């Protein structure tokens, strides 16, 4: 999945969950390759990021013991924008 598609999917999933999301496509940091842009969610500005993230997978082996395995995969997530704009 490319970065633009990740942004679209994040917005779609947030709206599907019932959040009021307004896209701010012109608000993208060109010098930060992980930054996809910004959105307003319920009046709060969030930055959408996209990069590899570690996910911990829980697996049950053949002996019935649980084990953890870390997997690195791309993910999109939102963080509140605390800048003074």
N, CA, C and O of each residue as an XYZ file, in Angstrom:
340
protein
N       0.846     -1.170      0.000
C       0.000      0.000      0.000
C       0.895      1.237      0.000
O       1.849      1.322      0.773
N       0.585      2.177     -0.857
C       1.390      3.398     -0.881
C       0.848      4.407      0.138
O      -0.217      4.207      0.722
N       1.589      5.475      0.335
C       1.256      6.450      1.373
C      -0.087      7.136      1.117
O      -0.862      7.331      2.053
N      -0.373      7.502     -0.124
C      -1.644      8.170     -0.417
C      -2.828      7.262     -0.118
O      -3.838      7.695      0.437
N      -2.686      6.010     -0.492
C      -3.755      5.041     -0.218
C      -3.915      4.843      1.292
O      -5.037      4.712      1.781
N      -2.814      4.821      2.025
C      -2.875      4.662      3.480
C      -3.662      5.811      4.112
O      -4.448      5.594      5.034
N      -3.451      7.032      3.615
C      -4.193      8.195      4.116
C      -5.685      8.016      3.857
O      -6.506      8.232      4.748
N      -6.033      7.619      2.631
C      -7.440      7.423      2.272
C      -8.092      6.351      3.137
O      -9.225      6.515      3.590
N      -7.374      5.255      3.364
C      -7.913      4.163      4.179
C      -8.107      4.617      5.620
O      -9.121      4.295      6.238
N      -7.138      5.368      6.166
C      -7.268      5.847      7.540
C      -8.513      6.718      7.674
O      -9.297      6.549      8.608
N      -8.690      7.643      6.745
C      -9.852      8.540      6.786
C     -11.144      7.731      6.668
O     -12.097      7.977      7.407
N     -11.179      6.781      5.756
C     -12.380      5.954      5.566
C     -12.721      5.177      6.838
O     -13.879      5.144      7.256
N     -11.717      4.554      7.452
C     -11.966      3.771      8.666
C     -12.428      4.651      9.825
O     -13.294      4.250     10.601
N     -11.856      5.847      9.946
C     -12.284      6.761     11.008
C     -13.732      7.195     10.791
O     -14.514      7.248     11.740
N     -14.087      7.502      9.551
C     -15.473      7.892      9.261
C     -16.426      6.725      9.471
O     -17.535      6.908      9.974
N     -15.999      5.525      9.088
C     -16.836      4.337      9.286
C     -17.085      4.067     10.764
O     -18.113      3.497     11.133
N     -16.145      4.477     11.606
C     -16.296      4.304     13.053
C     -17.175      5.396     13.665
O     -17.440      5.380     14.867
N     -17.625      6.345     12.835
C     -18.539      7.371     13.309
C     -17.915      8.712     13.641
O     -18.602      9.597     14.152
N     -16.628      8.887     13.362
C     -15.958     10.155     13.660
C     -16.209     11.159     12.541
O     -16.299     10.784     11.372
N     -16.321     12.436     12.903
C     -16.449     13.527     11.938
C     -15.037     13.933     11.523
O     -14.343     14.616     12.276
N     -14.608     13.517     10.331
C     -13.238     13.737      9.859
C     -13.248     14.715      8.689
O     -13.978     14.524      7.716
N     -12.430     15.767      8.790
C     -12.254     16.731      7.704
C     -10.800     16.651      7.259
O      -9.886     16.862      8.056
N     -10.594     16.343      5.981
C      -9.231     16.235      5.447
C      -8.630     17.620      5.231
O      -9.314     18.546      4.793
N      -7.343     17.749      5.545
C      -6.587     18.978      5.300
C      -5.422     18.621      4.373
O      -4.272     18.611      4.811
N      -5.703     18.325      3.095
C      -4.675     17.783      2.203
C      -3.516     18.728      1.922
O      -2.419     18.266      1.607
N      -3.723     20.032      2.027
C      -2.636     20.978      1.744
C      -1.655     21.067      2.907
O      -0.601     21.690      2.785
N      -1.994     20.454      4.025
C      -1.168     20.549      5.231
C      -0.292     19.304      5.370
O      -0.463     18.509      6.294
N       0.643     19.149      4.442
C       1.560     18.006      4.462
C       2.985     18.517      4.586
O       3.374     19.461      3.897
N       3.764     17.896      5.462
C       5.156     18.303      5.654
C       6.014     17.637      4.582
O       6.244     16.429      4.623
N       6.484     18.431      3.623
C       7.255     17.895      2.495
C       8.586     17.305      2.929
O       9.106     16.409      2.263
N       9.149     17.786      4.029
C      10.457     17.303      4.474
C      10.368     16.046      5.343
O      11.400     15.531      5.773
N       9.175     15.546      5.608
C       8.988     14.357      6.443
C       8.294     13.271      5.623
O       7.088     13.356      5.392
N       9.038     12.243      5.176
C       8.435     11.215      4.329
C       7.382     10.372      5.046
O       6.565      9.728      4.388
N       7.382     10.364      6.372
C       6.380      9.602      7.124
C       5.066     10.361      7.272
O       4.042      9.757      7.590
N       5.078     11.674      7.047
C       3.897     12.507      7.248
C       2.987     12.441      6.025
O       3.410     12.761      4.914
N       1.737     12.027      6.229
C       0.783     11.926      5.122
C      -0.096     13.157      4.996
O      -0.742     13.354      3.967
N      -0.127     13.973      6.015
C      -0.985     15.141      6.003
C      -1.711     15.259      7.322
O      -1.365     14.600      8.302
N      -2.725     16.109      7.335
C      -3.450     16.367      8.573
C      -4.945     16.225      8.350
O      -5.447     16.347      7.233
N      -5.636     15.965      9.441
C      -7.090     15.889      9.454
C      -7.585     16.592     10.714
O      -6.854     16.745     11.692
N      -8.829     17.010     10.661
C      -9.506     17.515     11.855
C     -10.524     16.454     12.247
O     -11.371     16.065     11.443
N     -10.433     15.993     13.485
C     -11.376     15.002     13.997
C     -12.064     15.617     15.207
O     -11.438     15.878     16.235
N     -13.367     15.844     15.061
C     -14.151     16.436     16.143
C     -13.517     17.739     16.634
O     -13.552     18.031     17.829
N     -12.934     18.529     15.710
C     -12.360     19.825     16.048
C     -10.920     19.805     16.526
O     -10.370     20.857     16.851
N     -10.298     18.640     16.576
C      -8.900     18.527     16.997
C      -8.061     18.123     15.789
O      -8.426     17.211     15.047
N      -6.934     18.808     15.596
C      -6.070     18.532     14.451
C      -5.139     17.353     14.764
O      -4.491     17.317     15.810
N      -5.090     16.395     13.839
C      -4.212     15.235     13.955
C      -3.331     15.135     12.721
O      -3.759     15.484     11.621
N      -2.112     14.664     12.895
C      -1.217     14.362     11.783
C      -1.273     12.859     11.544
O      -1.229     12.071     12.490
N      -1.370     12.466     10.282
C      -1.401     11.052      9.922
C       0.000     10.661      9.476
O       0.592     11.318      8.619
N       0.524      9.597     10.055
C       1.869      9.102      9.753
C       1.782      7.713      9.132
O       0.801      6.994      9.323
N       2.821      7.348      8.387
C       2.879      6.037      7.728
C       4.330      5.582      7.697
O       5.172      6.220      7.065
N       4.621      4.490      8.373
C       5.985      3.947      8.391
C       5.939      2.537      8.971
O       4.893      2.093      9.445
N       7.075      1.831      8.934
C       7.101      0.498      9.553
C       6.865      0.601     11.059
O       7.402      1.485     11.726
N       6.064     -0.305     11.571
C       5.782     -0.371     13.008
C       5.895     -1.826     13.443
O       5.611     -2.741     12.670
N       6.308     -2.026     14.670
C       6.418     -3.383     15.204
C       5.066     -3.806     15.759
O       4.419     -3.068     16.502
N       4.660     -5.000     15.386
C       3.445     -5.590     15.936
C       3.828     -6.900     16.600
O       4.591     -7.685     16.037
N       3.318     -7.133     17.761
C       3.628     -8.359     18.490
C       2.507     -9.362     18.226
O       1.344     -9.116     18.547
N       2.877    -10.486     17.638
C       1.920    -11.535     17.319
C       1.991    -12.625     18.380
O       3.080    -13.012     18.805
N       0.848    -13.114     18.803
C       0.779    -14.187     19.779
C       0.478    -15.473     19.032
O      -0.493    -15.546     18.279
N       1.306    -16.485     19.238
C       1.133    -17.747     18.523
C       1.077    -18.903     19.513
O       1.723    -18.872     20.561
N       0.307    -19.908     19.172
C       0.206    -21.134     19.964
C       0.939    -22.217     19.184
O       0.523    -22.587     18.086
N       2.034    -22.728     19.753
C       2.796    -23.749     19.024
C       2.163    -25.128     19.218
O       1.145    -25.253     19.899
N       2.745    -26.134     18.640
C       2.171    -27.483     18.654
C       2.113    -28.097     20.047
O       1.358    -29.044     20.267
N       2.892    -27.579     20.990
C       2.882    -28.115     22.355
C       1.880    -27.390     23.247
O       1.715    -27.752     24.412
N       1.223    -26.392     22.724
C       0.245    -25.652     23.501
C       0.806    -24.464     24.244
O       0.081    -23.802     24.987
N       2.085    -24.180     24.059
C       2.705    -23.024     24.706
C       2.505    -21.776     23.847
O       2.592    -21.823     22.620
N       2.239    -20.681     24.513
C       2.092    -19.415     23.803
C       3.454    -18.775     23.616
O       4.290    -18.793     24.519
N       3.667    -18.214     22.451
C       4.921    -17.517     22.187
C       4.609    -16.215     21.456
O       3.575    -16.077     20.803
N       5.520    -15.282     21.584
C       5.376    -13.989     20.930
C       6.375    -13.881     19.795
O       7.508    -14.351     19.892
N       5.934    -13.253     18.718
C       6.817    -13.016     17.582
C       6.587    -11.578     17.123
O       5.455    -11.165     16.873
N       7.668    -10.834     17.019
C       7.558     -9.461     16.544
C       7.587     -9.437     15.021
O       8.415    -10.102     14.398
N       6.687     -8.673     14.431
C       6.621     -8.539     12.979
C       6.672     -7.055     12.635
O       5.975     -6.245     13.246
N       7.488     -6.710     11.671
C       7.611     -5.327     11.233
C       6.786     -5.156      9.964
O       7.031     -5.830      8.964
N       5.823     -4.267     10.006
C       4.985     -4.010      8.850
C       4.605     -2.542      8.804
O       4.716     -1.836      9.807
N       4.160     -2.082      7.654
C       3.768     -0.682      7.514
C       2.400     -0.458      8.154
O       1.521     -1.317      8.098
N       2.246      0.701      8.755
C       0.985      1.061      9.397
C       0.778      2.570      9.304
O       1.735      3.340      9.230
N      -0.478      2.971      9.310
C      -0.835      4.392      9.360
C      -1.470      4.655     10.719
O      -2.286      3.868     11.198
N      -1.088      5.768     11.332
C      -1.647      6.118     12.633
C      -1.724      7.630     12.757
O      -1.080      8.364     12.008
N      -2.523      8.083     13.715
C      -2.736      9.517     13.930
C      -2.167      9.939     15.273
O      -2.247      9.211     16.262
N      -1.590     11.132     15.282
C      -1.104     11.750     16.519
C      -1.643     13.171     16.566
O      -1.685     13.847     15.539
N      -2.058     13.636     17.747
C      -2.537     15.018     17.840
C      -1.431     16.001     17.459
O      -0.269     15.809     17.817
N      -1.796     17.039     16.741
C      -0.845     18.081     16.351
C      -0.873     19.159     17.433
O      -1.846     19.902     17.557
N       0.195     19.233     18.206
C       0.253     20.158     19.335
C       0.974     21.460     19.002
O       1.327     22.220     19.903
N       1.195     21.722     17.711
C       1.878     22.956     17.320
C       0.989     24.163     17.615
O      -0.221     24.030     17.796
N       1.600     25.323     17.659
C       0.891     26.550     18.043
C       0.138     27.212     16.895
O      -0.304     28.350     17.051
N      -0.026     26.560     15.760
C      -0.708     27.173     14.602
C      -2.032     27.726     15.021
O      -2.758     28.281     14.196
